[in-house]
């Protein structure tokens, strides 16, 4: 697993999101540059669809509630509708790179986690989105505290 280089992480807060509030409704859009390896994290009340490109290699995450308990829901798009081999490759790449992505979210929003320290112990659930049942998975990936 690659380690996060904080100098290559650029964080932007938008539309009423502060460094500490709100919890529910807080959404993360993480994209990157293949050329520079820079990571771009937008924290907003909506996903930053303007930063999503045709490759669809972004990581989307948001705080949700289940039975009154918060959890971090993460979604990645693994499909390639025309080539199942590409879907398998995308799935493998996301699985390899997700620890770095989760570390970037945790580090990029560290003041939020400091203000809400209990959230470091909440579950992270990742939805690997695919029309192929072999790759359409919903998996537990630890807690935000595992990625600091």
Long-range contacts (C-beta under 8 A, 24 or more apart in sequence): 1-96, 1-99, 1-100, 2-97, 2-100, 3-100, 3-103, 4-39, 4-100, 4-103, 4-104, 4-107, 5-37, 6-107, 8-36, 8-37, 8-38, 8-39, 9-38, 9-39, 9-41, 9-104, 9-107, 9-108, 10-38, 10-39, 10-40, 10-41, 11-41, 11-42, 11-43, 11-108, 11-109, 12-40, 12-41, 12-42, 12-43, 13-43, 13-44, 14-42, 14-43, 14-44, 14-45, 14-48, 15-44, 15-45, 15-46, 16-45, 17-43, 17-44, 17-45, 19-109, 19-111, 19-112, 19-115, 20-111, 20-112, 20-115, 20-116, 21-115, 23-63, 23-70, 23-116, 23-119, 24-63, 24-64, 24-65, 24-70, 25-62, 25-63, 26-62, 26-63, 26-112, 27-60, 27-61, 27-62, 28-59, 28-60, 28-61, 28-62, 28-105, 28-109, 29-58, 29-59, 29-60, 30-58, 30-59, 30-60, 30-61, 30-101, 30-104, 30-105, 31-57, 31-58, 32-57, 39-101, 39-104, 41-104, 41-105, 41-108, 41-109, 43-108, 43-109, 43-112, 57-90, 57-93, 57-94, 59-98, 59-101, 59-105, 61-105, 63-119, 69-122, 70-119, 70-122, 71-122, 71-123, 71-124, 71-125, 72-119, 72-122, 72-123, 72-124, 72-125, 72-144, 73-125, 73-127, 74-98, 74-102, 74-124, 74-125, 74-126, 74-127, 74-141, 75-126, 75-127, 75-129, 76-126, 76-127, 76-128, 76-129, 77-129, 77-130, 78-128, 78-129, 78-130, 78-135, 79-129, 79-130, 79-131, 79-132, 79-135, 81-131, 84-132, 87-130, 87-132, 87-135, 88-135, 91-128, 91-130, 91-135, 94-128, 98-126, 98-141, 99-147, 102-141, 102-144, 102-146, 102-147, 103-147, 103-148, 105-144, 105-147, 106-144, 106-145, 106-147, 106-148, 107-148, 110-148, 113-144, 113-148, 119-144, 120-144, 120-145, 120-148, 121-145
